[in-house]
């Protein structure tokens, strides 16, 4: 059974440290983070229509 909603923290890298955000931000992306192409291939095709991407600055 697929979940009805998927929330994915796309990165920990963010120039801000907002009080309302529960994430602990860092300045640089982590080396093991997926590239946009890897995300599309591995994840989005499986869950498209079910997710909200969160994390990082706008």
C-alpha positions as CSV (number, residue, x, y, z in Angstrom):
1,X,0.0,0.0,0.0
2,X,1.4,3.4,-1.0
3,X,1.3,6.3,1.5
4,X,-1.2,9.1,0.7
5,X,1.4,11.8,1.2
6,X,5.2,11.8,1.2
7,X,7.2,14.7,2.6
8,X,10.9,14.6,1.6
9,X,13.6,16.8,3.1
10,X,15.5,17.4,-0.1
11,X,18.6,18.8,1.5
12,X,20.0,20.1,4.8
13,X,21.9,22.9,3.0
14,X,20.3,26.3,3.8
15,X,21.7,29.8,4.3
16,X,19.0,30.5,6.9
17,X,18.3,29.1,10.4
18,X,14.6,29.8,10.7
19,X,13.1,29.5,14.2
20,X,10.0,27.8,12.7
21,X,12.0,25.1,10.9
22,X,12.6,21.8,12.7
23,X,15.6,21.0,10.5
24,X,19.2,21.8,11.5
25,X,20.7,23.6,8.5
26,X,24.2,23.4,7.2
27,X,26.0,25.6,4.7
28,X,27.0,23.0,2.1
29,X,25.1,20.1,0.5
30,X,26.1,16.6,1.8
31,X,28.1,14.6,-0.8
32,X,25.7,11.6,-0.5
33,X,22.6,13.8,-1.5
34,X,21.0,12.7,-4.7
35,X,21.3,14.7,-7.8
36,X,18.2,15.9,-9.6
37,X,18.7,13.2,-12.2
38,X,19.0,10.5,-9.5
39,X,15.8,11.8,-7.8
40,X,13.9,11.6,-11.0
41,X,15.1,8.1,-11.9
42,X,14.9,6.5,-8.4
43,X,12.1,8.3,-6.7
44,X,9.7,10.6,-8.6
45,X,8.6,8.0,-11.1
46,X,7.4,5.8,-8.2
47,X,5.6,8.4,-6.1
48,X,4.7,11.2,-8.5
49,X,1.5,12.9,-7.4
50,X,2.0,11.9,-3.8
51,X,4.8,14.1,-2.5
52,X,5.7,17.6,-1.2
53,X,9.4,18.5,-1.3
54,X,10.7,20.4,1.7
55,X,14.0,21.7,3.0
56,X,16.6,24.3,2.0
57,X,16.1,27.9,1.2
58,X,13.8,29.2,-1.5
